[in-house]
């Protein structure tokens, strides 16, 4: 990373030229951030406190809530602070930390969504083997593999990104330190240094994508073979949140990074970054709790206990 040591700070994308619009952006991001904190915090407390939710599906959901909190907390607070104080600067070390943490959380989340698709596949297609295939030890090993692969991916991308010489200034056209925007500041021939990290990420991402697709194809085939319409609806209701969350996450990232250069623009890049980095952490808790009876019941119990404590009864 010594090649970029001459840059002491980066300038992030300004939300707007007028103070009123900057404060509006701050208010919008604050609302989304508080919604993410509330939703994911409730899921964490519900899964941790209710012993009936100590199952593989909710164990992975707890990990997902942690990742969502980490992901949105990596980018949004700094963006809100810049909008509130009419500032664009982020230190060099702060930018490195943002890149590392963002890639780490996003990579682990993608791997975890793959594991969750396997969980639904076993639950629906091989229900008699669910306990043996997804025991506590197997769940811990899969979660550790997801976190470990994310850590390796983050180290590779961070090291390769900040080892290139920066020749195009220090203005990043995004509200956080995004790798693709930082590489635009590098010298023309420096993209080759990112090849190793890109190959690893593409291999991991493509493998996860194929696994998710195959898993849900098997799930849908198994559901359609069910004789009971009620059983079909119950199976679809447990898979639908996973499918919605995975589709939103994967589709926005694919379009953001693989879109043709001819359709690229700062405003489009900004909207796509919000869609894949800010919106999912806030929406995921509501998507998962909307049709999940066990989670809704645990949240109702928590709310009832909170009301009793506040009322002094």
Number of C-alpha atoms within 10 A of each C-alpha: 13 9 11 16 13 10 13 11 17 21 21 23 20 18 22 14 9 9 14 10 13 20 18 15 18 22 15 12 20 16 13 19 22 12 17 26 19 15 20 26 16 19 25 20 14 24 21 15 13 16 10 13 16 14 16 19 17 20 19 20 23 21 16 25 24 18 23 26 20 17 23 22 19 20 20 21 15 19 24 23 13 21 24 16 12 17 15 20 19 20 13 20 12 15 21 19 15 23 25 23 22 24 24 25 24 21 24 25 24 21 24 23 24 23 21 25 24 19 20 21 23 19 20 20 18 13 12 11 12 17 14 9 16 19 14 14 10 13 19 15 12 16 18 13 15 20 21 15 17 25 18 16 22 24 18 19 24 22 17 22 24 23 18 23 21 21 12 13 13 19 17 23 21 24 22 24 25 19 21 13 15 23 21 19 17 21 13 13 9 17 14 11 15 19 13 13 20 16 11 15 20 12 12 17 17 12 13 19 18 11 16 21 14 14 20 18 13 13 23 17 11 16 20 14 10 12 9 11 11 10 13 16 12 13 20 17 14 17 21 14 20 20 18 13 18 21 12 15 21 16 12 18 17 11 12 19 12 9 11 9 8 6 8 11 10 11 11 12 18 17 13 17 19 17 18 19 21 21 18 20 30 24 17 24 26 17 16 21 17 13 16 14 12 16 21 16 14 21 19 13 14 17 13 12 13 12 12 11 10 9 8 7 7
